[in-house]
Amino acid sequence: MFDRRRLQQAAARLAALFPEYRQIDDEYLQGFLNAISGLVARSQAGEVRRPVAEVPGTYAFVEGHLDEYRELLAAYAAFSMLVTTDHDELDDFMEWAGEFRRRIQNQGTEDDG
């Protein structure tokens, strides 16, 4: 099921960072903000009703080395997952990833003992 409320919250978290990052003189950063702002605004308004195929701006993190903006990257990653994925599938994946992580951690503990 596609949870618009959950998407709206992620979009709001991402949009809340825009004013701070608009002040930074970085061509890729500004291009990213311009590219993503429309989808973020539509998501905040509840207009996105089903997963989208592609999220604008991904290129900026790869080509523009925007990964130095960790807070922006984290908010973008969360938003991207929610806007491109059926949330039940995402929840299933997150549950699997958590279980996989616990197994790896437990395996390391068993090796130490």
N, C-alpha and C positions, 0 to 999 in steps of 0.2 A: 504494500500500500504506500502511496506517495503522501507523505505527511507535510502539508503546506506550512503548518505552524512551526514545525521543526526547521524547515527550510527558511522561513521568515526570520527565525532567531539567528541562524547562521549568517544570513544576509545582513542582518542588523549589526552583528559583531564585525563583519568585514567592512561594512559601510562606515562604522564608527571610527575606523582607522584612516579613512580617506583624507580628512582634513589635515592630519599630521603629515601624511606622506605627500600631499599636494605641495607642501612647503619645500620639499627636497628637489634640488636641481639635478635630475637624472632622466635622460631621454627615455630609457626603457621603462623606468618606473612610471613616468607620466603617460607613456603609451599604454602600459598595462592598465592603469587606473581609468583611462579613457575607454579602453576596450571592454573592460568588465563592468563598468558603472551601469550600463543599461540593463543588463541581466540581473544585477544585484538589485536595482530599483524595482524591476518587475517582480522579482522574488519577494522583496519586502512588502510589496503591495498585494501579494497573494495571487498574482496573475499567472504564475508558472504552475500549471496543474498536473504536469507529467514530466518525467525525466527528459532532459535535453541531450542531444547527441554529442555536443561539443561545448566546452566552456572557453570563451575568448581569453586571451592573455597568457596562456601556458608558455608560449614561446619566450616571453619576457624573462621567465625564471631560468630557462635554459640558455638562451642567447644573451640575455642582458645581465646574467649573474645576480639576479635579484634575491637569491637565497640568503644573502647577507641580512635581509630584512626579515628576521625570523618570525616576528609576531604577525606580519602580513602574510608570510608563507603559510603559517599554521592556520590562520583564518581562511585563507584561500583554499587550502587543501580540504578543510572541513566543509566549506561551502561547495566545492567542486564535487566531492563525494555525494553530498545530499542532492545536488541539482541534476546529477547524471545517473543516479541509481534508484531503483525501487527500494524503499527503505526497509522492507522486510528482508530483501536480499542483503542489504548493507548490514543489518542487525545480525543476520546469520553469519556473515563473513567476520564481523567484529567478535562474535562469540567464538567462532573457530580460531581466530587469531589469538584471543585471550587464552583459550585452552592450550594452544600450541606453545605459547609463551610460558605458561605454567609448567608444561611438560619439560621444556628446555631448562627452566630454572630448577625444577626438581631433579633433573638428570645431573646437573652440575652439583647439587647438594649431595646426591647419592655418591658421586665420584669422590667428593671430599671426605666422606665418612668412611 
